[in-house]
């Protein structure tokens, strides 16, 4: 849990210059980029046991994407989380907003 917390802090608050120094190999990125160029939608699912925040921010360097999330009950944490994520994603979509998810 501690490692996940540190990775989230890095993804949300680290400067672009420092964050871009983190090495993360993304295999198969060309398939995502080809589908994006063709106007095709992509659904990419990830488990909460991985460093999703770091992966998401790294992926945003290569392509635009939306993320689906569950709104947090604490308004302060929700504000911090949304503001941080919206710096690198195209759009944050609440998990109950099915129309927006399908529209993408």
PyMOL CGO cylinders between C-alpha atoms (Angstrom):
from pymol import cmd
from pymol.cgo import CYLINDER

trace = [
    CYLINDER, 0.00, 0.00, 0.00, 2.87, 2.33, 0.79, 0.3, 1, 1, 1, 1, 1, 1,
    CYLINDER, 2.87, 2.33, 0.79, 4.38, 1.80, -2.65, 0.3, 1, 1, 1, 1, 1, 1,
    CYLINDER, 4.38, 1.80, -2.65, 1.01, 2.52, -4.30, 0.3, 1, 1, 1, 1, 1, 1,
    CYLINDER, 1.01, 2.52, -4.30, 0.68, 5.73, -2.28, 0.3, 1, 1, 1, 1, 1, 1,
    CYLINDER, 0.68, 5.73, -2.28, 4.14, 6.89, -3.34, 0.3, 1, 1, 1, 1, 1, 1,
    CYLINDER, 4.14, 6.89, -3.34, 3.42, 6.10, -7.00, 0.3, 1, 1, 1, 1, 1, 1,
    CYLINDER, 3.42, 6.10, -7.00, 0.16, 8.06, -6.83, 0.3, 1, 1, 1, 1, 1, 1,
    CYLINDER, 0.16, 8.06, -6.83, 1.94, 11.05, -5.28, 0.3, 1, 1, 1, 1, 1, 1,
    CYLINDER, 1.94, 11.05, -5.28, 4.59, 10.86, -8.02, 0.3, 1, 1, 1, 1, 1, 1,
    CYLINDER, 4.59, 10.86, -8.02, 1.96, 10.72, -10.79, 0.3, 1, 1, 1, 1, 1, 1,
    CYLINDER, 1.96, 10.72, -10.79, -0.12, 13.56, -9.38, 0.3, 1, 1, 1, 1, 1, 1,
    CYLINDER, -0.12, 13.56, -9.38, 2.48, 16.01, -8.12, 0.3, 1, 1, 1, 1, 1, 1,
    CYLINDER, 2.48, 16.01, -8.12, 5.87, 15.37, -9.76, 0.3, 1, 1, 1, 1, 1, 1,
    CYLINDER, 5.87, 15.37, -9.76, 7.02, 17.96, -12.30, 0.3, 1, 1, 1, 1, 1, 1,
    CYLINDER, 7.02, 17.96, -12.30, 6.96, 17.00, -15.99, 0.3, 1, 1, 1, 1, 1, 1,
    CYLINDER, 6.96, 17.00, -15.99, 10.74, 17.18, -16.19, 0.3, 1, 1, 1, 1, 1, 1,
    CYLINDER, 10.74, 17.18, -16.19, 11.27, 14.77, -13.29, 0.3, 1, 1, 1, 1, 1, 1,
    CYLINDER, 11.27, 14.77, -13.29, 8.38, 12.49, -14.20, 0.3, 1, 1, 1, 1, 1, 1,
    CYLINDER, 8.38, 12.49, -14.20, 9.62, 12.06, -17.78, 0.3, 1, 1, 1, 1, 1, 1,
    CYLINDER, 9.62, 12.06, -17.78, 12.90, 10.67, -16.40, 0.3, 1, 1, 1, 1, 1, 1,
    CYLINDER, 12.90, 10.67, -16.40, 11.04, 7.65, -14.99, 0.3, 1, 1, 1, 1, 1, 1,
    CYLINDER, 11.04, 7.65, -14.99, 11.67, 4.70, -17.28, 0.3, 1, 1, 1, 1, 1, 1,
    CYLINDER, 11.67, 4.70, -17.28, 8.57, 2.76, -18.19, 0.3, 1, 1, 1, 1, 1, 1,
    CYLINDER, 8.57, 2.76, -18.19, 8.50, 0.46, -21.21, 0.3, 1, 1, 1, 1, 1, 1,
    CYLINDER, 8.50, 0.46, -21.21, 5.15, 0.31, -22.97, 0.3, 1, 1, 1, 1, 1, 1,
    CYLINDER, 5.15, 0.31, -22.97, 4.88, -2.67, -25.31, 0.3, 1, 1, 1, 1, 1, 1,
    CYLINDER, 4.88, -2.67, -25.31, 2.29, -2.62, -28.09, 0.3, 1, 1, 1, 1, 1, 1,
    CYLINDER, 2.29, -2.62, -28.09, 1.77, 1.14, -28.04, 0.3, 1, 1, 1, 1, 1, 1,
    CYLINDER, 1.77, 1.14, -28.04, 1.74, 1.15, -31.85, 0.3, 1, 1, 1, 1, 1, 1,
    CYLINDER, 1.74, 1.15, -31.85, -1.52, -0.86, -31.83, 0.3, 1, 1, 1, 1, 1, 1,
    CYLINDER, -1.52, -0.86, -31.83, -3.21, 1.77, -29.64, 0.3, 1, 1, 1, 1, 1, 1,
    CYLINDER, -3.21, 1.77, -29.64, -1.90, 4.59, -31.82, 0.3, 1, 1, 1, 1, 1, 1,
    CYLINDER, -1.90, 4.59, -31.82, -3.09, 2.88, -35.02, 0.3, 1, 1, 1, 1, 1, 1,
    CYLINDER, -3.09, 2.88, -35.02, -6.59, 2.40, -33.62, 0.3, 1, 1, 1, 1, 1, 1,
    CYLINDER, -6.59, 2.40, -33.62, -6.63, 6.01, -32.41, 0.3, 1, 1, 1, 1, 1, 1,
    CYLINDER, -6.63, 6.01, -32.41, -5.63, 7.24, -35.91, 0.3, 1, 1, 1, 1, 1, 1,
    CYLINDER, -5.63, 7.24, -35.91, -8.46, 5.15, -37.41, 0.3, 1, 1, 1, 1, 1, 1,
    CYLINDER, -8.46, 5.15, -37.41, -10.95, 6.71, -34.98, 0.3, 1, 1, 1, 1, 1, 1,
    CYLINDER, -10.95, 6.71, -34.98, -11.57, 3.43, -33.21, 0.3, 1, 1, 1, 1, 1, 1,
    CYLINDER, -11.57, 3.43, -33.21, -12.39, 3.33, -29.51, 0.3, 1, 1, 1, 1, 1, 1,
    CYLINDER, -12.39, 3.33, -29.51, -10.25, 1.35, -27.10, 0.3, 1, 1, 1, 1, 1, 1,
    CYLINDER, -10.25, 1.35, -27.10, -11.18, 0.04, -23.67, 0.3, 1, 1, 1, 1, 1, 1,
    CYLINDER, -11.18, 0.04, -23.67, -8.15, -0.61, -21.52, 0.3, 1, 1, 1, 1, 1, 1,
    CYLINDER, -8.15, -0.61, -21.52, -8.79, -2.17, -18.13, 0.3, 1, 1, 1, 1, 1, 1,
    CYLINDER, -8.79, -2.17, -18.13, -6.31, -2.26, -15.27, 0.3, 1, 1, 1, 1, 1, 1,
    CYLINDER, -6.31, -2.26, -15.27, -6.40, -3.72, -11.81, 0.3, 1, 1, 1, 1, 1, 1,
    CYLINDER, -6.40, -3.72, -11.81, -5.99, -1.74, -8.63, 0.3, 1, 1, 1, 1, 1, 1,
    CYLINDER, -5.99, -1.74, -8.63, -2.97, -3.85, -7.74, 0.3, 1, 1, 1, 1, 1, 1,
    CYLINDER, -2.97, -3.85, -7.74, -0.82, -2.10, -10.33, 0.3, 1, 1, 1, 1, 1, 1,
    CYLINDER, -0.82, -2.10, -10.33, 0.57, 1.41, -10.58, 0.3, 1, 1, 1, 1, 1, 1,
    CYLINDER, 0.57, 1.41, -10.58, -2.33, 2.75, -12.65, 0.3, 1, 1, 1, 1, 1, 1,
    CYLINDER, -2.33, 2.75, -12.65, -1.65, 6.40, -11.92, 0.3, 1, 1, 1, 1, 1, 1,
    CYLINDER, -1.65, 6.40, -11.92, 1.94, 6.23, -13.19, 0.3, 1, 1, 1, 1, 1, 1,
    CYLINDER, 1.94, 6.23, -13.19, 0.92, 4.14, -16.22, 0.3, 1, 1, 1, 1, 1, 1,
    CYLINDER, 0.92, 4.14, -16.22, -1.91, 6.55, -17.01, 0.3, 1, 1, 1, 1, 1, 1,
    CYLINDER, -1.91, 6.55, -17.01, 0.31, 9.59, -16.88, 0.3, 1, 1, 1, 1, 1, 1,
    CYLINDER, 0.31, 9.59, -16.88, 2.95, 7.86, -19.04, 0.3, 1, 1, 1, 1, 1, 1,
    CYLINDER, 2.95, 7.86, -19.04, 0.33, 6.74, -21.58, 0.3, 1, 1, 1, 1, 1, 1,
    CYLINDER, 0.33, 6.74, -21.58, -0.94, 10.33, -21.78, 0.3, 1, 1, 1, 1, 1, 1,
    CYLINDER, -0.94, 10.33, -21.78, 2.45, 11.31, -23.22, 0.3, 1, 1, 1, 1, 1, 1,
    CYLINDER, 2.45, 11.31, -23.22, 1.64, 9.18, -26.27, 0.3, 1, 1, 1, 1, 1, 1,
    CYLINDER, 1.64, 9.18, -26.27, -2.13, 9.38, -26.73, 0.3, 1, 1, 1, 1, 1, 1,
    CYLINDER, -2.13, 9.38, -26.73, -5.29, 11.12, -25.55, 0.3, 1, 1, 1, 1, 1, 1,
    CYLINDER, -5.29, 11.12, -25.55, -7.62, 9.13, -23.36, 0.3, 1, 1, 1, 1, 1, 1,
    CYLINDER, -7.62, 9.13, -23.36, -10.48, 9.34, -20.90, 0.3, 1, 1, 1, 1, 1, 1,
    CYLINDER, -10.48, 9.34, -20.90, -10.56, 7.58, -17.60, 0.3, 1, 1, 1, 1, 1, 1,
    CYLINDER, -10.56, 7.58, -17.60, -13.50, 6.14, -15.70, 0.3, 1, 1, 1, 1, 1, 1,
    CYLINDER, -13.50, 6.14, -15.70, -13.43, 6.51, -11.93, 0.3, 1, 1, 1, 1, 1, 1,
    CYLINDER, -13.43, 6.51, -11.93, -15.57, 6.40, -8.84, 0.3, 1, 1, 1, 1, 1, 1,
    CYLINDER, -15.57, 6.40, -8.84, -16.16, 9.78, -7.25, 0.3, 1, 1, 1, 1, 1, 1,
    CYLINDER, -16.16, 9.78, -7.25, -14.66, 10.01, -3.76, 0.3, 1, 1, 1, 1, 1, 1,
    CYLINDER, -14.66, 10.01, -3.76, -16.93, 10.80, -0.82, 0.3, 1, 1, 1, 1, 1, 1,
    CYLINDER, -16.93, 10.80, -0.82, -14.52, 13.31, 0.69, 0.3, 1, 1, 1, 1, 1, 1,
    CYLINDER, -14.52, 13.31, 0.69, -14.92, 16.58, -1.29, 0.3, 1, 1, 1, 1, 1, 1,
    CYLINDER, -14.92, 16.58, -1.29, -11.35, 17.74, -0.62, 0.3, 1, 1, 1, 1, 1, 1,
    CYLINDER, -11.35, 17.74, -0.62, -9.81, 14.47, -1.78, 0.3, 1, 1, 1, 1, 1, 1,
    CYLINDER, -9.81, 14.47, -1.78, -12.16, 14.42, -4.80, 0.3, 1, 1, 1, 1, 1, 1,
    CYLINDER, -12.16, 14.42, -4.80, -10.97, 17.92, -5.75, 0.3, 1, 1, 1, 1, 1, 1,
    CYLINDER, -10.97, 17.92, -5.75, -7.28, 16.99, -5.42, 0.3, 1, 1, 1, 1, 1, 1,
    CYLINDER, -7.28, 16.99, -5.42, -7.74, 13.71, -7.31, 0.3, 1, 1, 1, 1, 1, 1,
    CYLINDER, -7.74, 13.71, -7.31, -9.74, 15.28, -10.15, 0.3, 1, 1, 1, 1, 1, 1,
    CYLINDER, -9.74, 15.28, -10.15, -7.44, 18.28, -10.53, 0.3, 1, 1, 1, 1, 1, 1,
    CYLINDER, -7.44, 18.28, -10.53, -4.35, 16.07, -10.56, 0.3, 1, 1, 1, 1, 1, 1,
    CYLINDER, -4.35, 16.07, -10.56, -5.69, 13.56, -13.07, 0.3, 1, 1, 1, 1, 1, 1,
    CYLINDER, -5.69, 13.56, -13.07, -7.24, 16.17, -15.35, 0.3, 1, 1, 1, 1, 1, 1,
    CYLINDER, -7.24, 16.17, -15.35, -3.79, 17.62, -15.93, 0.3, 1, 1, 1, 1, 1, 1,
    CYLINDER, -3.79, 17.62, -15.93, -2.94, 14.63, -18.12, 0.3, 1, 1, 1, 1, 1, 1,
    CYLINDER, -2.94, 14.63, -18.12, -6.17, 12.92, -19.22, 0.3, 1, 1, 1, 1, 1, 1,
    CYLINDER, -6.17, 12.92, -19.22, -8.61, 14.16, -21.82, 0.3, 1, 1, 1, 1, 1, 1,
    CYLINDER, -8.61, 14.16, -21.82, -11.64, 13.68, -19.55, 0.3, 1, 1, 1, 1, 1, 1,
    CYLINDER, -11.64, 13.68, -19.55, -12.49, 12.04, -16.22, 0.3, 1, 1, 1, 1, 1, 1,
    CYLINDER, -12.49, 12.04, -16.22, -15.83, 10.24, -16.40, 0.3, 1, 1, 1, 1, 1, 1,
    CYLINDER, -15.83, 10.24, -16.40, -17.81, 9.11, -13.37, 0.3, 1, 1, 1, 1, 1, 1,
    CYLINDER, -17.81, 9.11, -13.37, -18.43, 5.36, -13.42, 0.3, 1, 1, 1, 1, 1, 1,
    CYLINDER, -18.43, 5.36, -13.42, -22.21, 5.82, -13.45, 0.3, 1, 1, 1, 1, 1, 1,
    CYLINDER, -22.21, 5.82, -13.45, -22.18, 8.10, -16.53, 0.3, 1, 1, 1, 1, 1, 1,
    CYLINDER, -22.18, 8.10, -16.53, -22.68, 5.34, -19.11, 0.3, 1, 1, 1, 1, 1, 1,
    CYLINDER, -22.68, 5.34, -19.11, -23.53, 7.72, -21.97, 0.3, 1, 1, 1, 1, 1, 1,
    CYLINDER, -23.53, 7.72, -21.97, -20.21, 9.54, -21.61, 0.3, 1, 1, 1, 1, 1, 1,
    CYLINDER, -20.21, 9.54, -21.61, -18.32, 6.25, -21.31, 0.3, 1, 1, 1, 1, 1, 1,
    CYLINDER, -18.32, 6.25, -21.31, -19.82, 4.89, -24.54, 0.3, 1, 1, 1, 1, 1, 1,
    CYLINDER, -19.82, 4.89, -24.54, -19.41, 8.22, -26.36, 0.3, 1, 1, 1, 1, 1, 1,
    CYLINDER, -19.41, 8.22, -26.36, -15.80, 8.38, -25.17, 0.3, 1, 1, 1, 1, 1, 1,
]
cmd.load_cgo(trace, "trace")
